[in-house]
Amino acid sequence: MKTYQILLLSLFLFIFSSCEVIAGIFEAGVWVGVLIVVAIIALVIWLIRKATGRR
């Protein structure tokens, strides 16, 4: 099992450069953050409309 993990890690190191991996992580993080902010804004608008009785 340990040999398999080392082989897999070595394969990833040769296939992906560290800059590409880090860029992918940050790009995914940005989109997740944008989606969370949009969801929070939608929730706040919904709560305000519910509290004021508007539809």
C-alpha positions as CSV (number, residue, x, y, z in Angstrom):
1,M,0.0,0.0,0.0
2,K,2.8,2.4,0.9
3,T,4.5,1.7,-2.4
4,Y,1.3,2.5,-4.2
5,Q,1.0,5.8,-2.4
6,I,4.6,6.8,-3.2
7,L,4.1,5.8,-6.9
8,L,0.9,7.8,-7.1
9,L,2.6,10.9,-5.5
10,S,5.5,10.6,-7.9
11,L,3.1,10.4,-10.8
12,F,1.3,13.6,-9.7
13,L,4.6,15.4,-9.2
14,F,5.6,14.7,-12.7
15,I,2.2,15.4,-14.3
16,F,1.3,18.6,-12.5
17,S,3.6,21.4,-11.7
18,S,3.1,23.1,-8.4
19,C,1.9,26.3,-9.9
20,E,-0.9,24.6,-11.8
21,V,-2.1,22.8,-8.7
22,I,-2.1,26.0,-6.6
23,A,-3.8,28.0,-9.3
24,G,-6.5,25.3,-9.5
25,I,-7.1,25.3,-5.8
26,F,-7.4,29.1,-5.6
27,E,-9.7,29.2,-8.7
28,A,-12.0,26.7,-7.0
29,G,-11.8,28.6,-3.8
30,V,-12.8,31.9,-5.5
31,W,-15.9,30.3,-7.1
32,V,-17.0,28.6,-3.9
33,G,-16.7,32.0,-2.2
34,V,-18.7,33.7,-4.8
35,L,-21.4,31.1,-4.6
36,I,-21.6,31.4,-0.8
37,V,-21.8,35.2,-0.9
38,V,-24.6,35.0,-3.5
39,A,-26.5,32.4,-1.4
40,I,-26.2,34.6,1.8
41,I,-27.4,37.7,-0.1
42,A,-30.4,35.7,-1.4
43,L,-31.2,34.4,2.1
44,V,-31.1,38.0,3.6
45,I,-33.4,39.3,0.8
46,W,-35.8,36.4,1.4
47,L,-35.8,36.9,5.2
48,I,-36.4,40.7,4.8
49,R,-39.4,40.0,2.4
50,K,-40.7,37.4,4.8
51,A,-40.5,39.7,7.7
52,T,-42.2,42.6,6.0
53,G,-44.9,40.4,4.5
54,R,-44.2,41.2,0.9
55,R,-44.2,38.5,-1.7
